[in-house]
Amino acid sequence: MKRRKVTALALALCCGAAAAGEDYGHDHPGFHGYFRIGAGAGSAHGPMSCYGLGGNTMKYRLGNECDSYAEFGYTHEMPKTEDGVTFAGTIWVNAFAPNSSFSGPGSEVKLAKAYVEAKGLGFLNGGVAWMGKRFYIRPDIHMLDLQYIHLNGTGAGVDQVKLGPGHLSYAVFKDNDRNTFDPATGARTGTAAAIRQNLLYQDLPVNQNGTIDAVGTWITAQGGAATHNGWQLLVMHKQDKLFGEGNNIFGVQYGVGPGTGRGAPLTGEDSAGGDTMGKSGSTLLGSDAKRMRVFDALWSQLTRNFGVQAVVLVQRDKSDAGGTTTWTTLGVRPVYAFSRYFKLQAELGTDRVTSATGGPAARLTKLTIAPTLSRGPGVWDRPELRAFVTYGRWNNAATALVNAANNSGPVYNNGTSGTTVGFQVESWW
């Protein structure tokens, strides 16, 4: 039982939410955090270079993260009242940098969470009321760091109200809460703000150890006639206890307008632009802007010493202005522990993005080998102290994309391959 609790906490920290009904993304009492930082050099020389296609894609993480990130904070659960009600307050900060030093242009430190929960209120039928700024529902595909649904923000709601065989949650948020101004006159020209409502129904049992969750988003633009409303829907099947210890998630998503998540005016680790759905994207996007995503992601600890993660994903983006592109990706990360504290990881991922203009598709393949010191032999055991060698290879159609997506600039010029060596530490607690 202790191991299950540790695994649930690890998943909550690395993936934003643990298995439904076990953690649901609520912060645990005490001091907790996460960080990853490393450095490397390679065939391009200078700062560490990474391999990805940018745009509407995400890159494979192992030995391929040129940025740094940290988050940490404290949750205090106040004593229960005489009728069993508890209030808990959480405050966290996070830091992001597009380099190995947590400094320089693009670096930022922000208040990530500041919210209060009320638990044990009888009229909520087991649910929790909350208000403030928080990481809400943001499960991710860990290999890609892709938060396929991303509902962070400032808002209020009720979570996990027992309704029928599952649980119902509702929340309202204010996204992109800022005005735009004419730089010459200073006059207000509009606003990017939107009101977002999220409705979730979770933990609907459909087979042994299998449940279905549904997440809906409705976005109401606040900028007048020039802006547009949007929506998003995710339905996913979660299969627990896969091959013993593990799970598999199969999901289908569809978004329209700002519900695609594209063009959100945010930066850094909390960005909702480009890759994530759930938060409000740009309200300038009309109903012609659409995104559909189908994915399957699994992890399994097959034996004490051997575990694996894998993902397959297809995402199609379409708009009148941008045409149609399709991102297809397939990846696997096997992990073998030679002893309790030493394991060898490998990660192989391949990406393909079609051209909106009918040209050749961009292709990229990345391979990493990473000998690792770790607290334990499991897939989710942390800390991990990794050394790595990463090799990337791409076709001519991908050259401009790889250069544009690289944190250290267009260092590959006309080349179609690169090698990076380095180290990285990742930890959560």
Disulfide bonds with the S-S distance in Angstrom:
Cys50-Cys66 2.04
